[in-house]
C-alpha cells in the first residue's frame, strides 16, 4: 500500500470513528457533526466519501467488524457445538442489547446500494461464516444434517434479530434477559441435547 492510500484510509477512519461515536450516543448523524467530531471541516468528508450514505455503509461495516472481533475473543474451544452456538448468539445479542442505537442505525437506515469497495469484504459475511463454522461443527458432531445447515443458520439469525427488534421497540414487553433466554431456547429446540 502506498503512502497516499495509507493517508486516505487514515482520513476515512477519522470520519468513520466520529460517525460511530454519534451513532452510539444516539445523536443525529450529519456531515457538520461528523466533521466537527473528527476535527475537520464537514466538506472534507466528501473528499473521501461520495456522500453520507457511502460513509454510513463504511460505519455499518466497522460495527460488523466490532462484533466479529467480539466473537473471535470468546472462548468456545472446549464447548460442544450447541453450547458454542449459544455462547456465540448470546455475544451477538448482548452487543445490540447493550447498544440499541447501533442496531437502529444498521437496520433502520435506507442507504441504497452498498459501495463496490465493500461488496467483496463486507464484515457481515465474516459473522455469517463464523456462525456457519459453528454449525459445521454440529454437522461433524452429527447433531445437524449438512442439508439443513443454511436453514438453521437463517432461523437462528432471524430469530435473534426479531427478538432484539422487539426488545428495542418495546423493552417493557421483552427485557434483555428474556431476549437471551428465548434465543437460547430456540437453539436448544433446533439442536436438542444428545442423550
GUROMAR-304365 format. One record per residue: x, y, z of N, C-alpha, C in turn. Coordinates in steps of 0.001 Angstrom, whole numbers, padded with zeros to 6 digits, always signed. Each point is the difference from the previous one (the first is absolute). Layout:
BEGIN
XYZXYZXYZ;...
***
This chain:
BEGIN
+000853-001178+000000-000853+001178+000000+000897+001238+000000;-000296+000937-000892+000833+001203-000079-000404+001016+001072;+000818+001026+000153-000195+001005+001049-001351+000697-000154;-000372+000340-001222-001280+000683-000259-001179-000875+000455;+000051-001289-000298-001075-000916+000413-000094-000092+001518;+001146-000023+000654+000029-000061+001470-000591+001278+000580;+000365+001149-000553-000531+001282+000469-001519+000080-000230;-000439-000450-001169-001436+000014-000304-000769-000880+000980;+000533-001177+000280-000672-000904+000937-000036+000597+001404;+001073+000654+000388+000040+000651+001313-001083+001078+000086;-000114+000801-001044-001025+001053-000020-001400-000608+000025;-000209-001028-000792-001307-000666+000009-000338-000490+001404;+000989-000568+000661-000234-000532+001354-000372+001091+000991;+000555+001197-000147-000402+001105+000884-001498+000240-000111;-000491+000015-001238-001423+000267-000217-000869-001191+000410;+000492-001203-000240-000739-001202+000407-000132-000027+001521;+001100+000228+000702-000035-000040+001472-000866+001118+000576;+000053+001179-000603-000852+001104+000468-001467-000359-000174;-000331-000594-001133-001388-000402-000252-000426-001081+000987;+000877-000944+000269-000329-001056+000964-000299+000593+001375;+000768+001004+000388-000231+000660+001287-001386+000635+000034;-000378+000664-001084-001336+000606-000071-001092-001065+000064;+000201-001089-000711-001003-001070-000028-000185-000596+001385;+001084-000358+000658-000083-000630+001326-000721+000915+000981;+000250+001299-000094-000626+000942+000931-001448+000308-000371;-000423-000434-001192-001372+000240-000425-000223+001360-000624;+001098+000710-000290-000132+001319-000617-000289-000136-001496;-000569+001051-000541-000249+000049-001435+001342-000012-000735;+000050-000749-001085+001212-000066-000805-000117+001044-001108;+000848+001018+000091+000034+001035-001038+001455+000276-000353;+000193+000506-001196+001369+000302-000449+000676+000994+000937;-000717+001000+000437+000587+001019+000894+000452-000627+001324;-000852-000832+000587+000365-000633+001276+001173-000957-000171;-000014-000745-001078+001099-000943-000256+001312+000763-000170;-000032+001047-000839+001208+000798-000235+000534+000607+001281;-000894+000578+000781+000420+000628+001262+000644-001029+000927;-000640-001149+000145+000521-001039+000887+001329-000570-000508;+000138-000090-001317+001244-000520-000586+001115+001045+000002;-000370+001271+000191+000999+001057+000024+000300+000585-001358;-000934-000144-000933+000185+000520-001359-001277+000703-000438;+000119+000761-001050-001176+000625-000601-000916-001107-000516;-001292+000219+000107-000938-001018-000486+000191-000243-001500;+000434+001002-000726+000198-000152-001449+001115-000995-000317;+000942-000172+000931+001112-000931-000211-000493-001434-000148;-001132-000314+000616-000581-001352-000098-000137-000401-001460;-000422+000948-000839-000303-000300-001396+001244-000179-000867;+001165+000239+000595+001247-000345-000689+000283-001496+000111;-000652-000670+000949+000275-001409+000278-001209-000907-000191;-001186+000589+000030-001231-000767-000190-000881+000736-001003;-000645-000744-000865-000869+000588-001025-001113+000824+000645;-000575-000545+001074-001078+000679+000719-000111-000617+001394;-000935+000508+000799-000168-000532+001365-000453-001454-000007;-000762-000409-001002-000428-001394-000069+001198-000933-000135;+000942+000379-000832+001196-000834-000150+000763-000077+001320;+000170+001127+000670+000665+000007+001307-000740-000912+000973;-001329+000061-000005-000776-000817+000928+000154-001483-000292;+000168-000390-001257+000290-001405-000314+001329-000429+000643;+000984+000876-000061+001291-000318+000619-000128-000091+001523;-000855+000820+000579-000243-000053+001444-000667-001327+000370;-000986-000404-000769-000661-001284+000244+001006-001134-000108;+000839+000052-001016+001034-001019-000157+000927-000028+001212;+000338+001169+000527+000872+000084+001167-000679-000592+001245;-001296+000254+000149-000724-000613+001124-000025-001528-000132;-000175-000498-001215+000053-001456-000202+001385-000538+000361;+001034+000765-000320+001367-000410+000381+000127-000072+001524;-000614+000947+000700+000020-000008+001466-000650-001274+000543;-001137-000366-000572-000685-001219+000445+000849-001223-000310;+000548-000042-001203+000832-001141-000386+001179-000160+000955;+000645+001095+000367+001123-000081+000937-000454-000480+001374;-001193+000402+000426-000551-000517+001263-000188-001510-000070;-000508-000472-001133-000214-001438-000163+001331-000759+000037;+001019+000581-000614+001315-000656+000005+000596-000061+001399;-000377+000960+000851+000556+000065+001353-000662-000953+000994;-001181-000507-000323-000656-000878+000974+000654-001378-000022;+000068-000593+001145+000634-001304+000131-001044-001088-000201;+000070-000662-001159-000937-001077-000297+000723-001316-000279;+001302-000022+000234+000810-001154-000385-000475-001326+000596;-000409+000015+001238-000362-001254+000661-001504-000241+000043;-000741+000688-000853-001449-000138+000004-000466-000855-001171;-001068-000758+000233-000606-000709-001117-000687+001031-000892;-000452-000424-001155-000523+000950-000984-001219+000756+000524;-000854-000669+000721-001228+000619+000514+000334+001140+000963;+000866-000257+000955+000389+001030+000964+000864+001085-000633;+000743-000360-001029+000768+000999-000754-000962+000967-000697;-001056-000546-000592-001003+000850-000650-000716+000883+001007;-000313-000555+001147-000671+000782+001040+000882+001167+000433;+001275-000272+000245+000918+001058+000436+000206+001043-001105;+000102-000459-001233+000174+000898-001140-001218+000898-000169;-001173-000593+000047-001234+000766-000182-000220+000968+001151;+000362-000426+001204-000114+000895+001167+000902+001227-000196;+001221-000202-000451+000936+001102-000226-000554+000960-001055;-000514-000557-001088-000591+000798-001072-001175+000825+000530;-000903-000651+000724-001194+000685+000528+000380+001068+001024;+000914-000322+000901+000380+000962+001038+000629+001259-000595;+000734-000171-001084+000592+001174-000657-001095+001007-000342;-001062-000459-000622-001088+000902-000397-000888+000398+001167;-000208-000897+000931-000854+000329+001144+000653+001075+000865;+001328-000012+000070+000723+001002+000771+000194+001308-000776;-000126-000073-001324+000184+001183-000863-001125+000059-001029;-001224+000224+000454-001140-000042-000928+000066+001032-001120;+000698+001096+000215+000093+001011-001064+000763-000526-001217;+000945-000901+000232+000721-000613-001118-000962-000857-000809;-000808-000780+000703-000968-000869-000681-000962+000841-000842;-000533+001065+000588-000931+000874-000729+000671+000592-001235;+001231+000445+000176+000736+000601-001113+000202-001010-001123;+000389-001206+000352+000309-001011-001004-001231-000522-000721;-001068-000202+000734-001144-000679-000603-001171+000919-000329;+000062+001259+000372-001090+000923-000315+000401+001064-001007;+001221-000066-000493+000491+000967-000975-000284-000499-001413;-000423+000893-000855-000178-000342-001408+001163+000638-000752;+001005-000810-000268+001243+000545-000530+000203-000243-001488;-000895-000695-000625+000213-000270-001417+001065-001057-000204;+000623+000042-001147+000952-001040-000380+001324+000129+000760;+000530-001155+000369+001278-000054+000705+001131+000426-000947;+000984+000758+000520+001146+000377-000845+000736-001235-000521;+000472+000085-001223+000686-001141-000635+001186-000489+000823;+000723+000942+000613+001197-000378+000762-000333-000921+001178;-001219+000119+000531-000377-000814+001153-000575-001356-000390;-000505-000121-001194-000705-001228-000393+000839-001253+000180;+001246+000060-000335+000847-001182+000087+000490-000320+001395;-000152+000936+000938+000572-000229+001326-000925+000429+001128;-001277+000124-000256-000939+000474+001022+000070-000896+001226;+000185+000600+001171+000255-000758+001224-001187-000816+000494;-001205+000288-000480-001135-000831+000365+000200-001424-000508;+000691-000139-001132+000287-001320-000553+000883-000787+000970;+000954+000663+000640+000863-000671+000979-000820-000560+001159;-000995+000780+000450-000843-000452+001107-000821-001202-000433;-000564+000061-001199-000774-001130-000536+000896-001230-000119;+001215+000181-000496+000936-001122-000121+000356-000570+001368;+000152+000863+000992+000303-000453+001359-001138-000877+000536;-001230+000470-000173-001161-000778+000436-000061-001326-000747;+000228+000040-001300-000049-001232-000787+001111-000976+000394;+001136+000523+000434+001078-000880+000481-000440-000716+001279;-000727+000711+000861-000558-000645+001200-000980-001099-000401;-000816+000293-000992-000980-000987-000459+000673-001177-000705;+001102+000266-000690+000739-001099-000625+000559-000947+001054;+000353+000545+001152+000417-000847+001117-001169-000895+000424;-001207+000537-000018-001185-000791+000331-000210-001123-001010;+000338+000263-001257-000088-001047-001026+001025-001090+000316;+001223+000412+000336+001044-000982+000334-000357-000790+001259;-000682+000658+000946-000421-000685+001225-001295-000789-000211;-000508+000030-001226-001220-000716-000398-001235+000433+000779;-000057+001282+000293-001158+000593+000662-000892+000678-001037;+000566+000261-001173-000676+000747-001044+000398-000595-001346;-000952-000070-000911+000342-000497-001337+000580+001142-000828;+000885-000330-000912+000630+001005-000861-001049+000749-000817;-001065-000723-000413-001047+000611-000822-000762+001100+000747;-000075-000109+001312-000785+000983+000760+000845+001141+000577;+001302-000022-000235+000903+000993+000583-000413+001435-000331;-000214+000309-001255-000323+001379-000375-001364+000437+000523;-000954-000925+000019-001332+000324+000526+000087+000290+001495;+000728-000831+000726+000171+000207+001439+000728+001316+000259;+000990+000310-000808+000713+001272+000122-000972+001168-000160;-000862-000080-001003-001003+001051-000218-000990+000082+001155;-000421-001126+000521-000953-000006+001120+000617+000679+001222;+001238-000326+000292+000666+000568+001175+000179+001515-000160;+000522+000438-001143+000241+001435-000175-001306+000786-000068;-000990-000534-000699-001279+000697-000115-000704+000072+001351;+000038-001082+000748-000629-000014+001329+000682+000998+000930;+001324-000018+000016+000737+000920+000873-000298+001449-000369;+000028+000309-001290-000289+001378-000426-001433+000400+000339;-000939-000919-000183-001391+000302+000320-000198+000294+001476;+000617-000810+000853-000108+000213+001445+000679+001304+000420;+001153+000278-000588+000698+001253+000300-000864+001181-000441;-000584-000087-001192-000868+001079-000502-001184+000239+000924;-000609-001074+000471-001139+000125+000905+000421+000678+001297;+001143-000406+000535+000504+000622+001232+000267+001494-000204;+000661+000337-001099+000349+001395-000249-001261+000843-000206;-000975-000559-000699-001243+000738-000248-000819+000180+001280;+000030-001011+000870-000790+000079+001225+000617-000878+001088;+000993+000532+000727+000684-000790+001026-000932-000474+001118;-001151+000645+000134-000949-000426+001028-000633-001349-000314;-000069-000343-001277-000585-001285-000411+001022-001120+000137;+001229+000287-000384+001035-001028-000013+001303+000622+000488;+000406-000329+001230+001234+000577+000523+001227-000743-000530;+001166+000526+000319+001260-000554-000508+000159-001474+000370;-000292-000345+001236+000162-001386+000450-000931-000935-000772;-001220+000489-000298-000953-000823-000749+000470-000223-001436;+000615+001009-000602+000535-000159-001356+001062-001087-000008;+000922+000068+000960+001071-001007+000088-000601-001380+000241;-000923-000100+000935-000623-001280+000334-000715-000598-001213;-000819+000795-000667-000768-000502-001143+000919-000400-001158;+001050+000756-000212+000951-000348-001061+000661-001340+000308;+000390-000191+001250+000624-001265+000392-000993-001158-000095;-001260+000251+000337-001019-001043-000095-000221-000436-001448;+000059+000940-000919-000147-000337-001421+001133-000913-000431;+001216+000335+000395+001149-000841-000356-000136-001379+000628;-000417-000061+001254-000168-001291+000677-001083-000842-000664;-001026+000662-000516-001067-000728-000689+000481-000546-001331;+000717+000843-000747+000492-000409-001308+001068-001070+000120;+000828+000123+001033+001121-000944+000196-000131-000642+001393;-000915-000938+000131-000194-000609+001330+001257-000737+000463;+000146-000056+001312+001145-000736+000577-000115-001455-000323;+001142-000578-000311+000007-001455-000245-000056-000715+001328;-000805-001032+000050-000156-000746+001252+000870-001235-000017;
***
